[in-house]
Amino acid sequence: MFTYLRRGTRRNTAARLRLIAALAVVTCGVLGWAGAVPAASASIIPVPPDGPYGPAPAPAVRLIAAGGMPGWQITLIAVAAALAAAAAAVVLDRARASRRTASTTG
């Protein structure tokens, strides 16, 4: 499946960069979509008082909600950022190491 990655050092690095770029584009697209969906579904649609559904009922209980982000979401974001940074560090270290060995042999 990934046999094109083993042809040569330069082509191998270029193919990896293209693969990383493609994954980054897909990830950004999914994150953008995931960020837009909750914002679109959170809109309040006003109902006219004498519309087809009748008058809007008065709320029975007042709910006081505190704002902020739950702790599990903060933890999930921190873990994802740490994994992304670690993966980028490994890829960059391997690319640097392969460049170093290729330049010293020639």
C-alpha positions as CSV (number, residue, x, y, z in Angstrom):
1,M,0.0,0.0,0.0
2,F,2.8,2.4,0.9
3,T,5.5,1.0,-1.4
4,Y,6.0,4.4,-3.0
5,L,7.5,5.6,0.3
6,R,10.5,3.3,0.0
7,R,12.0,4.5,-3.4
8,G,14.5,7.0,-2.3
9,T,15.5,9.4,0.4
10,R,14.2,12.6,-1.2
11,R,11.1,11.0,-2.6
12,N,10.5,9.3,0.7
13,T,10.6,12.6,2.6
14,A,8.5,14.4,0.0
15,A,5.9,11.6,0.1
16,R,5.8,11.7,3.9
17,L,5.3,15.5,3.8
18,R,2.5,15.1,1.3
19,L,0.9,12.5,3.5
20,I,1.2,14.7,6.6
21,A,-0.2,17.7,4.7
22,A,-3.2,15.6,3.6
23,L,-3.8,14.4,7.1
24,A,-3.6,18.0,8.4
25,V,-6.1,19.2,5.8
26,V,-8.5,16.4,6.7
27,T,-8.1,17.1,10.4
28,C,-8.7,20.8,10.0
29,G,-11.8,20.1,8.0
30,V,-13.2,17.7,10.6
31,L,-12.5,20.1,13.4
32,G,-14.0,23.0,11.5
33,W,-17.1,21.0,10.9
34,A,-17.3,19.8,14.5
35,G,-17.0,23.4,15.7
36,A,-19.7,24.7,13.3
37,V,-22.3,22.0,14.1
38,P,-23.0,22.8,17.7
39,A,-23.1,26.6,16.9
40,A,-25.7,26.0,14.2
41,S,-27.9,23.7,16.3
42,A,-27.8,26.1,19.3
43,S,-29.8,28.8,17.7
44,I,-33.2,29.7,19.2
45,I,-36.0,29.8,16.8
46,P,-38.7,32.3,18.0
47,V,-42.3,31.1,17.9
48,P,-44.9,33.7,17.3
49,P,-47.5,34.1,20.1
50,D,-50.5,33.2,17.9
51,G,-48.8,30.9,15.4
52,P,-49.8,27.5,14.2
53,Y,-48.6,25.9,17.4
54,G,-50.5,28.2,19.8
55,P,-49.1,30.5,22.4
56,A,-45.7,29.6,23.8
57,P,-45.9,28.2,27.4
58,A,-44.3,30.1,30.2
59,P,-41.3,28.4,31.6
60,A,-42.1,26.7,34.9
61,V,-38.7,26.6,36.4
62,R,-35.8,29.1,36.1
63,L,-32.5,27.4,35.5
64,I,-29.3,29.2,36.5
65,A,-26.4,27.7,34.6
66,A,-22.8,28.6,35.1
67,G,-20.6,29.1,32.1
68,G,-17.3,27.5,31.4
69,M,-15.8,24.4,29.9
70,P,-16.0,21.0,31.7
71,G,-12.7,19.6,33.0
72,W,-12.9,16.5,30.7
73,Q,-12.9,18.7,27.6
74,I,-9.9,20.6,28.9
75,T,-8.1,17.4,29.6
76,L,-9.0,16.0,26.2
77,I,-7.7,19.1,24.4
78,A,-4.4,19.0,26.4
79,V,-3.9,15.3,25.7
80,A,-4.6,15.8,21.9
81,A,-2.2,18.7,21.8
82,A,0.5,16.7,23.6
83,L,0.1,13.7,21.2
84,A,0.2,16.0,18.2
85,A,3.4,17.7,19.5
86,A,5.0,14.3,20.2
87,A,4.1,13.0,16.7
88,A,5.5,16.1,15.1
89,A,8.7,15.9,17.1
90,V,9.2,12.2,16.1
91,V,8.7,13.0,12.4
92,L,11.0,15.9,12.5
93,D,13.7,14.0,14.4
94,R,13.6,11.1,12.0
95,A,13.7,13.5,9.0
96,R,16.7,15.2,10.6
97,A,18.4,12.0,11.4
98,S,18.0,10.6,7.8
99,R,19.4,13.8,6.4
100,R,22.4,13.7,8.7
101,T,23.3,10.1,7.7
102,A,22.7,10.7,4.0
103,S,25.0,13.8,4.0
104,T,27.9,12.1,5.9
105,T,28.1,9.1,3.7
106,G,28.5,11.0,0.4
